[in-house]
């Protein structure tokens, strides 16, 4: 990317990073082939992983804005050939190989995330694996359950704790709401907007909440079973 600043301003370079794998090519010719393009560098690292590590890494790309261990075990570690019990060990190995970043907030449990370039690469791998739909369904189910657990807690003495928890999951919740708008997922959409109503009210996000409610009702329109 630094080499491209000879012909592009930083602002123009940033605007083109949605196509980073096509843009960041043509590295120094005296370097190994794996270091001459961004894609080759990431692919080389990915191919060095065990099959279990690859499976977990590509499934973790379903998350937007990070995840905690419980989410990783429930969503990414709950599909064969992985089990929830081995998720932590695999996650630690991915952290040690600098493919997953771990963050330790002042309060609360550790949180994990992928650099956006790694996530873009592994999300493509997830789509190619045929696992994207079941992983997405597990992520949606996990977030519906989380929101429904949080809803009564937002009216309790643990209100501040649960507000902070949902704040961390905003990007994941928005992704889950988008997935749930398919007609066959409308039941999950209605459950999710119902559970998040008080959260949106407390965070003064009523405009966003109303938009999701209208979309969920539209997805459910005509479903006699709901």
Secondary structure, DSSP 8 states (H G I E B T S, - for coil): -GGGGGTS-HHHHHHTGGGHHHHS----TTS-GGGSSHHHHHHHHHHTS-HHHHHHHHHHTT-SS-B-HHHIIIIITTSTT--HHHHHHHHHHHHHTTSSEEE--SSS--EEE--HHHHHHHHHHHHHHT-HHHHHHHHHHHHHHHHHHHHHHTTSTTHHHHHHHHHHTHHHHHHHHHHTTSGGGHHHHHHHHHHHHHHHHHTT-HHHHHHHHHHHHHHHTT-TT-
